[in-house]
Amino acid sequence: TLQREDYLNNPSADLSNSVLEAVATLQTELDLLSREVAGDDAAQTQVAGAKDAVSHFSTTFEQVVEQTVQQEDRLGTLQKSTNDLEASCSVRCSS
C-alpha cells in the first residue's frame, strides 16, 4: 500500500499507526466477507487465504516497525557517544 511505502521511506509512529489501522480495517472487511460467502466453499477458501496473507503481513510489518525503532535507538546512542568523544577530545586537544 501507499501508506506502507511512505513508512518504509520515512519511518514514523504516525505512519506505522496508519498502516496498522488500514490492516485492521482490511481484516474487519475480510471477516464480513467471510460471513457473506458462507456456504460457498471456493469463496471461503479464497477469503481464508486472503485473511492469512493479511495476518502474515501485519505480523511482518509489526516486526519491521520494532526493528526500525531499535535501529533508531542504537543510532541515537552511537551519535551521542560520538559527540561525547569529540567533545572530550577537543577539551584535551586544546589544553
Buried (B, 14 or more C-beta within 10 A) or exposed (E): EEBBEBBEEEBEEEBBEBBBEBBEEBBEEBEEBBEEBEEEEEBBEBBEEBBEEBEEBBEEBBEBBEEBEEEEEEEEEEEEEEEEEEEEEEEEEEE
